[in-house]
Amino acid sequence: MIGIDLGTTNSCVAVVRGGKPEVLASRQGYRTLPSVVAYDAQGRLLVAHAAKAQMVVNPRNTVYGSKRLVGRPFASPTVQACRDRFHYEIVPGPDGAAAVRFAGRDFSLQQIAALILKEMRETAAQALGTPVEHAVITVPAYYNDHQRNAVREAGRLAGLAVDRIVNEPTAAALAFGFGKGLDERVLVYDLGGGTFDASVLEIQGDVYEVVSTGGDTFLGGVDFDAQLLDHLVWRFMEEHGFAPPEDRVVWQRIRDAAEETKVALSTREVAVAQVPYLCKDRDGKDVGLEVKVTREELEALTERLVDRTIEVCREVLAAKGLGPGDVDEVLLVGGQSRMPLVWRKIQEALGREPNRGVHPDEAVALGAALLADSAHRIDSVVLIDALAMGIGVGLPGGRMAPVFPRNTRLPAKKAHEHATTRDGQTELELQVFQGDSDKASECEYLGTVRVEGLPARPRGEVRVAVEFALGAEGILTVTARDLATGQVTAMQLATLDTPDSLRQKLQLPEAQTAPRGARPLERAPRPRPPVPPPAAAPRQGLFGRMFGPRK
């Protein structure tokens, strides 16, 4: 069994051999693989490094950052913000969820994630010399119920039995503490390519308990890149007197230069962003971009993003009445945590040097592998996780009644009784939301529980017990029982999109408020015009084998 860190920017796979976890490298020696899928101009499907190379020459048909979209409704503010920032086309799927369109075909985000997971499975099989069928897959702690189920479905499409979904900070803490016999309280600071998580765990030997968690699903390394990209464009305009043309290839080249410069400034004080032959000026002469950037300038551009992560850390501690002095270690995870400004801000806010004893790019996969391995041993690791966002039911007037508050210890069960409110009522509906606000409009709509087949009796005579059960992975299951007959009643979850009828029932406002962190950057460049896609890919190939022929 393997452990997979399905990342926004890069993914990693690991296994335990001889009692020790190790990352499995690809045939080319790469220990992490880009989480990118593309079709090239010849209609060939590409994944990982080959796909990433298409981001410059074929951005319209290259899908990246899809982890931010998986399991989300197309109408959600997060998805709408991404539509303005990603070069590929994001469209509504048949179930109301976000999907992507490229190479002349629509694909669900589960299918995109499945291709990345399949690449990781094949990498592991090649390295181990044996087929791989089971995996533990990690997700951000702040993923909601839909997103967790979507990742599980992606694993199934990739040919994997997903034995467990585990939160990334929890996996990182496991990689840090495994076999050390620790008795410590640890804060995991996980700043990856697209998301930020902060979790407080209490480690006692082989027992890892999450006591508080929080995060921002719209804050990661790509947001740091965007701030620097904006600065480079401003400097280009200052030098040449015009803006780069609204061409996706041009802007992707600038984005790549911004990322490379940002990475270089983690180890150097000065770096130069260079993009030769970027475009032509008004006289038809080739001009490039060449901008010297200092670490100090980068820190000024991105300080508010780092401050936001510190704010989340304080919130996570305060949620359990803890302060900086109550933490024994601060673990840094995720590639963006290498930034020196992050180290300084943590030391200032928490009064201690962060522990860099785990590999920021590999710790999560190593922890997932340890958890996968422990499932087959008697002296197994015990993980006690916590719910990152509260779950509740909608009430008339747009309010939300909490069922499970944030940081509820998992697994958990709650039962609520509901009575019919009118004569002859034969069905009961409950709208389920996830979020920390008491306003349903500010939370993520999960679906509608519909209890059908109730006996037609006077109002109040029929009572139904509805049980909400959260598994160890934070995935929600709902069952209902007619208290008079004991019969378990069938129910179903409605579409991911909030229907107009639901808005009317709960008196919700017309537009939902963006979840925390789901906001476009203040100075993000405006969307670029579309670029015609290349010829559609042939019907055969990996997509066809995994998902069937084109329609």
C-alpha positions as CSV (number, residue, x, y, z in Angstrom):
1,M,0.0,0.0,0.0
2,I,1.3,3.5,-0.9
3,G,0.8,7.0,0.4
4,I,0.0,9.8,-2.0
5,D,0.2,13.5,-1.5
6,L,-2.1,14.9,-4.2
7,G,-0.8,18.5,-4.3
8,T,-2.0,21.6,-6.1
9,T,1.4,22.2,-7.8
10,N,3.2,18.9,-7.3
11,S,2.3,15.4,-6.1
12,C,4.5,12.8,-4.3
13,V,4.2,9.1,-3.6
14,A,5.9,7.1,-0.9
15,V,5.9,3.6,0.7
16,V,7.3,1.9,3.8
17,R,10.1,-0.6,3.2
18,G,12.0,-2.3,5.9
19,G,10.1,-0.3,8.5
20,K,11.2,3.1,7.0
21,P,9.2,5.4,4.8
22,E,10.8,6.4,1.5
23,V,9.7,8.5,-1.5
24,L,9.5,6.7,-4.8
25,A,11.1,8.4,-7.7
26,S,10.0,8.3,-11.3
27,R,12.0,6.6,-14.1
28,Q,13.6,10.0,-14.7
29,G,14.6,10.4,-11.1
30,Y,12.0,13.0,-10.1
31,R,10.8,12.7,-6.5
32,T,7.8,15.0,-7.1
33,L,5.7,15.2,-10.2
34,P,3.8,18.3,-11.4
35,S,0.0,18.0,-10.9
36,V,-0.6,19.0,-14.5
37,V,-2.6,17.4,-17.4
38,A,-2.5,18.5,-21.0
39,Y,-3.2,17.7,-24.6
40,D,-0.6,18.8,-27.1
41,A,-1.2,20.1,-30.6
42,Q,-1.1,16.5,-32.0
43,G,-3.8,15.4,-29.6
44,R,-1.6,13.4,-27.3
45,L,-2.5,13.2,-23.6
46,L,0.4,14.3,-21.3
47,V,0.7,14.2,-17.5
48,A,3.3,15.6,-15.1
49,H,6.5,17.1,-16.5
50,A,5.6,16.7,-20.2
51,A,2.2,18.3,-19.5
52,K,3.9,21.2,-17.6
53,A,6.0,22.0,-20.6
54,Q,2.7,22.7,-22.5
55,M,1.8,25.5,-20.1
56,V,4.0,27.9,-22.2
57,V,3.2,26.8,-25.7
58,N,-0.4,25.5,-25.2
59,P,-1.9,27.1,-22.0
60,R,-5.5,26.8,-23.2
61,N,-5.2,23.0,-23.2
62,T,-3.2,22.6,-20.0
63,V,-4.9,22.0,-16.7
64,Y,-3.1,23.0,-13.6
65,G,-4.1,24.0,-10.1
66,S,-7.2,21.7,-10.4
67,K,-7.0,20.8,-6.7
68,R,-8.6,24.2,-6.0
69,L,-11.6,23.2,-8.1
70,V,-12.2,19.6,-7.3
71,G,-15.6,18.9,-5.6
72,R,-16.8,22.5,-5.8
73,P,-20.0,23.8,-7.4
74,F,-19.4,25.7,-10.6
75,A,-21.5,28.6,-9.1
76,S,-19.3,28.9,-6.0
77,P,-17.3,32.2,-5.6
78,T,-14.1,30.2,-5.4
79,V,-14.6,28.7,-8.9
80,Q,-15.7,32.0,-10.4
81,A,-12.5,33.6,-9.1
82,C,-10.4,30.9,-10.6
83,R,-12.1,31.4,-14.0
84,D,-10.6,34.8,-14.2
85,R,-7.1,33.6,-13.2
86,F,-6.6,30.2,-15.0
87,H,-5.9,30.0,-18.7
88,Y,-8.0,27.0,-19.4
89,E,-11.8,27.0,-19.6
90,I,-13.8,26.1,-16.5
91,V,-17.4,25.1,-17.2
92,P,-20.4,23.6,-15.4
93,G,-20.6,19.8,-15.3
94,P,-23.9,17.9,-15.7
95,D,-24.2,17.6,-11.9
96,G,-23.6,21.3,-11.3
97,A,-20.0,20.8,-10.2
98,A,-17.1,22.6,-11.8
99,A,-15.6,20.9,-14.8
100,V,-12.9,21.8,-17.3
101,R,-13.1,22.0,-21.1
102,F,-10.0,21.3,-23.3
103,A,-9.1,19.5,-26.5
104,G,-12.8,19.7,-27.5
105,R,-14.2,17.8,-24.6
106,D,-15.5,18.4,-21.0
107,F,-13.9,16.5,-18.1
108,S,-14.9,16.4,-14.5
109,L,-12.3,17.4,-11.9
110,Q,-12.4,13.8,-10.6
111,Q,-11.2,12.7,-14.0
112,I,-8.3,15.2,-14.0
113,A,-7.3,14.1,-10.5
114,A,-7.6,10.5,-11.5
115,L,-5.0,11.0,-14.3
116,I,-2.5,12.5,-11.8
117,L,-3.2,9.7,-9.3
118,K,-2.8,7.1,-12.0
119,E,0.6,8.6,-12.8
120,M,1.6,8.3,-9.2
121,R,0.3,4.7,-9.0
122,E,2.3,3.7,-12.1
123,T,5.4,5.5,-10.7
124,A,5.1,3.4,-7.6
125,A,4.5,0.2,-9.5
126,Q,7.6,0.8,-11.6
127,A,9.7,1.5,-8.6
128,L,8.4,-1.4,-6.6
129,G,8.3,-3.9,-9.4
130,T,4.8,-5.0,-8.5
131,P,1.2,-3.7,-9.1
132,V,-0.2,-1.2,-6.7
133,E,-3.9,-1.4,-5.7
134,H,-4.3,0.3,-2.4
135,A,-3.5,3.8,-1.2
136,V,-3.9,6.4,1.5
137,I,-4.4,9.8,-0.1
138,T,-4.0,13.2,1.7
139,V,-6.2,16.3,1.3
140,P,-6.1,19.8,2.9
141,A,-7.6,19.9,6.4
142,Y,-10.0,22.5,5.1
143,Y,-11.5,20.3,2.4
144,N,-15.3,20.0,2.8
145,D,-17.3,16.8,2.5
146,H,-17.8,17.1,-1.3
147,Q,-14.1,17.6,-1.9
148,R,-13.2,14.6,0.1
149,N,-15.6,12.4,-1.7
150,A,-14.4,13.7,-5.0
151,V,-10.8,12.7,-4.2
152,R,-12.0,9.2,-3.2
153,E,-13.9,8.9,-6.5
154,A,-10.7,10.1,-8.3
155,G,-8.8,7.3,-6.7
156,R,-11.3,4.8,-7.8
157,L,-11.1,6.1,-11.4
158,A,-7.3,5.7,-11.2
159,G,-7.7,2.0,-10.3
160,L,-6.9,2.5,-6.6
161,A,-8.8,1.3,-3.5
162,V,-8.6,4.3,-1.3
163,D,-8.3,2.9,2.2
164,R,-8.3,6.2,3.9
165,I,-8.4,10.0,3.2
166,V,-6.2,11.8,5.7
167,N,-5.5,15.5,6.3
168,E,-2.2,16.8,5.1
169,P,-1.0,18.4,8.4
170,T,-1.8,15.2,10.3
171,A,0.3,13.2,7.8
172,A,3.1,15.7,8.2
173,A,3.0,15.4,12.0
174,L,3.1,11.6,11.6
175,A,6.3,11.9,9.5
176,F,7.8,14.1,12.1
177,G,7.0,12.1,15.2
178,F,6.8,8.5,14.1
179,G,8.9,6.1,16.3
180,K,10.2,8.9,18.5
181,G,8.0,8.3,21.5
182,L,7.1,12.0,21.7
183,D,4.9,13.7,24.2
184,E,4.4,17.1,22.6
185,R,1.9,19.6,21.3
186,V,2.8,20.5,17.7
187,L,1.6,23.3,15.3
188,V,1.8,22.2,11.7
189,Y,2.2,25.2,9.3
190,D,1.4,23.8,5.8
191,L,1.8,26.4,3.1
192,G,1.6,24.5,-0.2
193,G,1.1,25.5,-3.8
194,G,-2.6,26.3,-3.6
195,T,-3.8,25.9,0.0
196,F,-2.8,26.8,3.6
197,D,-3.6,24.6,6.6
198,A,-2.7,25.1,10.2
199,S,-3.4,22.3,12.7
200,V,-2.5,21.7,16.4
201,L,-1.8,18.1,17.3
202,E,-1.0,16.5,20.6
203,I,1.4,13.6,20.1
204,Q,1.7,10.9,22.8
205,G,3.7,8.0,21.5
206,D,1.8,6.5,18.6
207,V,-1.4,8.5,19.3
208,Y,-1.8,11.7,17.2
209,E,-4.8,13.8,18.1
210,V,-5.8,16.9,16.2
211,V,-7.2,19.3,18.7
212,S,-7.7,22.3,16.4
213,T,-7.5,23.0,12.7
214,G,-8.1,25.8,10.2
215,G,-6.9,27.1,6.9
216,D,-7.6,28.9,3.7
217,T,-8.2,27.0,0.5
218,F,-7.4,30.0,-1.6
219,L,-4.0,30.8,-0.3
220,G,-0.8,29.2,-1.5
221,G,2.3,29.5,-3.6
222,V,0.4,30.4,-6.8
223,D,-0.9,33.5,-5.0
224,F,2.7,34.6,-4.2
225,D,3.5,34.0,-7.9
226,A,0.6,36.2,-8.9
227,Q,1.8,39.1,-6.8
228,L,5.3,39.0,-8.3
229,L,3.8,38.6,-11.8
230,D,1.8,41.7,-11.4
231,H,5.0,43.5,-10.3
232,L,6.9,42.3,-13.3
233,V,4.2,43.5,-15.7
234,W,4.2,46.9,-14.0
235,R,8.0,47.2,-14.5
236,F,7.7,46.1,-18.1
237,M,5.1,48.8,-18.8
238,E,7.2,51.3,-17.0
239,E,10.2,50.5,-19.3
240,H,8.5,50.0,-22.6
241,G,5.4,52.2,-22.3
242,F,2.9,49.5,-23.2
243,A,1.4,46.4,-21.6
244,P,2.2,42.9,-22.8
245,P,-0.3,41.7,-25.4
246,E,-3.3,39.8,-24.2
247,D,-2.0,36.5,-25.3
248,R,-2.0,33.4,-23.1
249,V,1.4,32.2,-24.2
250,V,3.0,35.6,-23.3
251,W,1.4,35.7,-19.9
252,Q,2.3,32.1,-19.1
253,R,5.9,32.9,-19.9
254,I,5.8,35.8,-17.5
255,R,4.1,33.6,-14.9
256,D,6.9,31.0,-15.2
257,A,9.5,33.7,-14.8
258,A,7.8,35.0,-11.7
259,E,7.7,31.5,-10.1
260,E,11.4,30.9,-10.9
261,T,12.4,34.2,-9.5
262,K,10.4,33.7,-6.3
263,V,12.1,30.3,-5.8
264,A,15.5,31.8,-6.3
265,L,14.9,34.5,-3.8
266,S,14.4,31.9,-1.0
267,T,18.2,31.3,-1.1
268,R,19.5,34.6,-2.7
269,E,19.1,38.3,-2.0
270,V,18.8,39.3,-5.6
271,A,17.4,37.5,-8.7
272,V,16.7,38.5,-12.3
273,A,13.4,37.6,-14.0
274,Q,14.1,37.2,-17.7
275,V,11.8,36.5,-20.6
276,P,13.6,37.0,-23.9
277,Y,11.7,37.9,-27.1
278,L,8.5,38.3,-25.2
279,C,6.6,40.4,-27.8
280,K,7.1,43.1,-30.4
281,D,6.9,46.9,-29.7
282,R,5.0,49.4,-31.7
283,D,7.8,49.5,-34.3
284,G,7.8,45.7,-34.7
285,K,11.0,45.3,-32.8
286,D,11.4,42.3,-30.5
287,V,11.5,43.2,-26.8
288,G,11.9,41.1,-23.7
289,L,11.3,41.3,-20.0
290,E,14.3,41.7,-17.7
291,V,13.7,42.8,-14.2
292,K,16.0,42.7,-11.1
293,V,14.0,41.7,-8.0
294,T,15.4,41.8,-4.5
295,R,14.2,39.6,-1.7
296,E,13.1,42.8,0.1
297,E,10.8,43.7,-2.8
298,L,9.3,40.2,-2.9
299,E,8.6,40.3,0.8
300,A,6.9,43.7,0.5
301,L,4.7,42.3,-2.3
302,T,3.7,39.2,-0.4
303,E,3.8,40.2,3.3
304,R,0.0,40.4,3.5
305,L,-0.3,36.8,2.4
306,V,2.2,35.7,5.0
307,D,0.4,37.8,7.6
308,R,-2.9,36.0,6.7
309,T,-1.2,32.6,7.5
310,I,-0.1,33.9,10.9
311,E,-3.7,35.2,11.5
312,V,-5.0,31.7,10.8
313,C,-2.4,30.2,13.2
314,R,-3.6,32.5,16.0
315,E,-7.2,31.6,15.3
316,V,-6.4,27.9,15.4
317,L,-4.7,28.3,18.8
318,A,-7.3,30.6,20.2
319,A,-10.1,28.1,19.3
320,K,-8.8,25.8,22.0
321,G,-7.7,28.5,24.4
322,L,-4.1,28.1,23.6
323,G,-1.3,30.6,23.2
324,P,2.1,30.6,21.5
325,G,3.7,29.3,24.8
326,D,1.5,26.2,24.7
327,V,3.2,24.9,21.6
328,D,6.3,22.7,21.8
329,E,7.2,22.7,18.1
330,V,6.2,24.5,14.9
331,L,6.6,22.2,11.8
332,L,7.0,23.8,8.3
333,V,5.4,21.9,5.4
334,G,4.8,22.8,1.8
335,G,7.2,24.3,-0.7
336,Q,6.2,28.0,0.0
337,S,7.2,27.5,3.6
338,R,10.8,27.8,2.5
339,M,10.4,31.5,2.2
340,P,12.6,33.3,4.8
341,L,9.8,35.8,5.5
342,V,7.7,32.9,6.7
343,W,10.4,31.8,9.1
344,R,10.8,35.3,10.5
345,K,7.0,35.9,10.9
346,I,6.5,32.6,12.7
347,Q,9.4,33.4,15.1
348,E,7.9,36.9,15.8
349,A,4.4,35.6,16.3
350,L,5.1,32.4,18.2
351,G,8.3,33.2,19.9
352,R,10.2,30.2,18.6
353,E,12.3,29.1,15.7
354,P,10.2,26.8,13.4
355,N,11.4,23.2,13.1
356,R,12.6,22.4,9.6
357,G,13.3,18.7,10.5
358,V,10.8,17.4,7.8
359,H,11.2,17.7,4.1
360,P,8.6,20.3,3.1
361,D,7.8,18.7,-0.3
362,E,7.9,15.0,0.9
363,A,6.7,15.0,4.5
364,V,3.0,14.6,3.7
365,A,3.5,11.6,1.4
366,L,5.9,10.0,3.9
367,G,3.2,10.4,6.6
368,A,0.6,8.9,4.4
369,A,2.8,5.9,3.7
370,L,3.4,5.4,7.4
371,L,-0.4,5.4,8.0
372,A,-0.9,3.0,5.1
373,D,1.7,0.6,6.5
374,S,0.4,0.8,10.1
375,A,-3.0,-0.5,8.9
376,H,-1.5,-3.9,8.5
377,R,0.4,-4.0,11.8
378,I,-0.7,-4.7,15.4
379,D,1.2,-1.7,16.8
380,S,-0.7,0.6,14.5
381,V,-0.7,4.4,14.7
382,V,-3.8,5.9,16.2
383,L,-5.0,9.1,14.4
384,I,-7.8,11.2,16.0
385,D,-8.7,13.9,13.6
386,A,-11.0,17.0,14.0
387,L,-13.6,18.6,11.8
388,A,-12.1,21.7,10.1
389,M,-15.4,23.4,9.3
390,G,-18.8,23.1,11.1
391,I,-21.7,21.2,9.5
392,G,-25.3,22.3,10.1
393,V,-28.8,22.4,8.6
394,G,-30.5,25.4,7.1
395,L,-33.4,27.1,8.8
396,P,-36.1,29.5,7.6
397,G,-34.7,33.1,7.5
398,G,-31.4,32.0,6.1
399,R,-29.9,30.8,9.5
400,M,-27.9,27.7,10.0
401,A,-28.4,25.4,13.0
402,P,-25.1,23.7,13.9
403,V,-25.0,19.9,14.0
404,F,-21.2,19.5,14.3
405,P,-19.3,22.6,15.3
406,R,-15.7,23.1,14.0
407,N,-13.0,21.0,15.7
408,T,-15.5,18.2,16.6
409,R,-13.5,15.1,17.4
410,L,-13.8,12.4,14.7
411,P,-15.5,10.1,14.3
412,A,-18.8,11.6,15.6
413,K,-22.5,11.1,15.5
414,K,-25.5,13.3,16.3
415,A,-29.2,12.6,16.1
416,H,-31.9,15.2,15.7
417,E,-35.6,14.7,15.8
418,H,-37.9,16.5,13.3
419,A,-41.7,16.5,13.2
420,T,-44.0,17.2,10.2
421,T,-45.2,20.8,10.1
422,R,-48.4,20.4,8.1
423,D,-51.3,17.9,7.8
424,G,-50.7,15.1,5.3
425,Q,-47.0,15.8,4.9
426,T,-45.3,12.7,3.3
427,E,-41.8,13.9,3.0
428,L,-39.3,16.0,5.0
429,E,-36.4,18.0,3.6
430,L,-33.2,19.2,5.4
431,Q,-30.7,21.4,3.6
432,V,-27.1,20.7,4.8
433,F,-24.3,23.2,4.8
434,Q,-20.7,23.3,5.8
435,G,-19.0,26.4,7.2
436,D,-18.4,28.4,10.4
437,S,-20.9,31.1,9.9
438,D,-24.5,31.1,11.4
439,K,-25.7,32.4,8.0
440,A,-26.4,29.7,5.5
441,S,-25.6,32.0,2.6
442,E,-22.0,32.3,3.8
443,C,-21.5,28.5,4.0
444,E,-20.9,25.8,1.4
445,Y,-24.1,24.0,0.3
446,L,-23.6,20.2,0.6
447,G,-27.0,19.0,-0.5
448,T,-30.6,18.3,0.5
449,V,-31.5,15.3,2.6
450,R,-35.0,14.2,1.4
451,V,-36.9,11.7,3.6
452,E,-39.7,10.2,1.6
453,G,-42.6,7.9,2.1
454,L,-43.8,9.2,5.5
455,P,-47.4,8.3,6.4
456,A,-50.0,11.1,5.8
457,R,-51.1,12.1,9.2
458,P,-51.9,15.3,11.1
459,R,-49.1,17.8,11.6
460,G,-46.7,16.9,14.4
461,E,-47.8,13.2,14.7
462,V,-45.0,11.9,12.5
463,R,-41.5,12.3,13.9
464,V,-38.3,11.4,12.2
465,A,-34.9,10.8,13.8
466,V,-32.2,11.9,11.5
467,E,-28.7,10.7,12.3
468,F,-25.6,12.6,11.0
469,A,-22.5,10.4,11.1
470,L,-19.0,11.7,10.4
471,G,-16.3,9.1,9.7
472,A,-12.7,9.4,10.7
473,E,-12.0,11.1,7.3
474,G,-14.6,13.8,7.9
475,I,-17.0,12.3,5.3
476,L,-20.7,12.7,6.2
477,T,-23.4,10.0,6.1
478,V,-27.0,10.7,6.8
479,T,-29.7,8.2,7.7
480,A,-33.3,8.7,8.9
481,R,-35.8,6.6,10.8
482,D,-39.5,7.0,11.3
483,L,-39.9,6.8,15.1
484,A,-43.5,5.4,14.8
485,T,-42.7,2.4,12.6
486,G,-38.9,2.1,12.9
487,Q,-38.6,2.1,9.2
488,V,-35.4,3.5,7.7
489,T,-36.5,5.9,5.0
490,A,-34.8,6.4,1.7
491,M,-33.1,9.8,1.1
492,Q,-30.9,11.4,-1.4
493,L,-28.6,14.3,-1.7
494,A,-29.5,16.9,-4.3
495,T,-27.2,18.5,-6.9
496,L,-24.1,20.4,-5.8
497,D,-25.7,23.6,-7.1
498,T,-28.0,25.5,-4.8
499,P,-31.4,25.5,-6.7
500,D,-33.6,28.5,-6.8
501,S,-36.3,26.6,-4.8
502,L,-33.8,26.2,-1.9
503,R,-33.1,29.9,-1.9
504,Q,-36.8,30.6,-1.6
505,K,-37.3,28.0,1.2
506,L,-34.5,29.4,3.3
507,Q,-35.0,33.1,2.1
508,L,-31.3,33.2,1.0
509,P,-30.0,36.2,-0.7
510,E,-29.5,36.0,-4.5
511,A,-25.7,35.8,-4.4
512,Q,-23.7,33.7,-1.9
513,T,-20.8,35.3,0.0
514,A,-17.4,34.0,-0.9
515,P,-16.0,31.5,1.7
516,R,-13.0,32.7,3.7
517,G,-10.0,33.2,1.5
518,A,-12.0,32.9,-1.8
519,R,-11.1,36.3,-3.2
520,P,-9.3,37.4,-6.3
521,L,-6.0,39.3,-5.8
522,E,-6.4,43.0,-5.6
523,R,-4.2,43.7,-8.6
524,A,-4.5,40.5,-10.6
525,P,-4.2,41.0,-14.4
526,R,-7.4,40.9,-16.3
527,P,-8.3,37.7,-18.2
528,R,-6.6,37.1,-21.5
529,P,-8.6,36.4,-24.7
530,P,-9.1,32.8,-25.7
531,V,-6.7,30.9,-27.9
532,P,-8.1,28.4,-30.4
533,P,-7.5,24.9,-29.1
534,P,-5.5,22.4,-31.1
535,A,-7.0,19.6,-33.0
536,A,-9.1,17.3,-30.9
537,A,-7.3,14.2,-29.6
538,P,-8.1,10.8,-31.1
539,R,-10.7,8.7,-29.5
540,Q,-8.3,6.1,-28.3
541,G,-5.6,6.9,-25.7
542,L,-5.5,7.1,-21.9
543,F,-8.6,9.2,-21.5
544,G,-10.5,6.9,-23.7
545,R,-9.3,3.8,-21.8
546,M,-10.1,5.3,-18.4
547,F,-13.4,7.2,-19.1
548,G,-14.8,5.9,-22.4
549,P,-15.1,7.3,-25.9
550,R,-15.8,10.9,-26.7
551,K,-19.4,12.0,-26.9
